[in-house]
Amino acid sequence: MSLSSQWKKSSVANVVRYQPSGVCFARGRIGGKLIRQSLRTAILEATKARLAELRDCEKSQRASVRSMILDA
């Protein structure tokens, strides 16, 4: 199995599944860099919830960085 065939698209946007383990990963760009982060689950319903949590976390981190830059 080649490396590229180990990653499969899922029915959820911005989520790919690693075939050997079945674990889902969030995949997207943050600050122009491609990020792939494990969602620690193979269940699609749990994947949707964890993806939403990850998005909220990233938004709050970016907001705190912006406020630190503006305060300086």
N, C-alpha and C positions, 0 to 999 in steps of 0.2 A: 504494500500500500504506500503510495507516494505521500509526501508531507501535505501537499495541497488537497488531496482527496480525504485527509483525515478531518478536515473542517467542513461541516455541512450547514447550509442555511436552515433557519427554523421558520416557523410560521409567525413568529413575533419579530417586529422590526428591531434592528440593531442587536440581534442576538444570533450567535452561531453556536453549534454544538460540536464538541470534540468527540469524534466517533469512538476511539478506544475506551474512553471512560464514560461517555454519555453526558458529561457535565456541560452545562450551558455557560457561555461567556458573553458579556456585554462587549460590543465592538463599536467604536465611534471615534470621532476626532475631538480633542480638547486642546485648544491653543495651537491648532494646526498639526498636532502630533496624533498618530493613530494609536489608540489605547485599546487594549483587550484585557478585561478583568473578569475573573471567575465570579459567577453568581452562586457557586457552591450548591447547586441543585441540578437535577436532571428532569424535574417535573415542571411542565410549562406554566401551570398556574402559579407556582411559587416563583418561577422565573420572572413573570410579569410584575409581581409585587416587589421582588428584590431589585429589578431594573428601575422601578419608580423610586425606591429608596436611594439607589445609587445616583440617580439624576438629581434628587433633592439635595443630597450630600455635596455633590459637585457644584451645584448652584450656590449653596451657602458658602463653600470654600472660596469660590471665585469672588463672591460679594465681600467676604472678609479681607481678601487680598486687595481688592479695589479700594476699600475704605482705608487700609493701612497706607496705600500709595497716596491717596488724596490727603490724608492727615499729615504726611511727612513734609 
